[in-house]
Amino acid sequence: MKSVPLVPAFAVLLAFATFTNAQDKSEEQAVRKVVADFAEAINRGDAKAFATLFTDDADFVVITGKYLKSRNEIVKYHSGLFTGGFQGSHLDVTSVAIRFLRPDVVVARVATKRTENDGKEMRTSFPMLVLTKEGKTWLIDAVQNTLTSGPPVPVAQWLAMAAEPAGIRADDPWSLCHAGNFPTARSA
């Protein structure tokens, strides 16, 4: 029986581990850049830059619970916020925790702080992003955003935001439940 020289085998193993760790760090940095670009696009109110961050069939559940399906729907909704409710606000990413589910799928748990009304109001939220790697590019495939502190979105504003894209009357909240605006009621 031949024995494998221990030193060369250990050197190969160490080199592979170092390469893999460097590759993981590079991928993690790329994911962190997408998160930073997400916040920057929101702060600039840049719908085009925002759109480039998502897959075509992305899902996004906003802090009000509104379910957006597809890049087009996500961008249309946020474009309204960029020219309305988000004007004059600033979003800061306060922490990001990244977990690789597979080499091409990542969950990013992000803590954010958004100041509004010249700094008089602050909301914090905890969006969870699922990113997938397409070719060499990381894209956002899903977002679930949860409001963690700050003033809630006023009911009238929530109804208007939820109703507008679907053409629903904001003065009839019951119709929201029957318009397919929630994941359980939405057709595939």
Helices and strands as residue ranges (DSSP letters): H 6-44, H 47-51, E 54-61, E 67-69, H 71-82, E 90-102, E 105-116, E 121-125, E 128-134, E 137-144, E 147-149, H 155-163, G 164-166, H 173-177
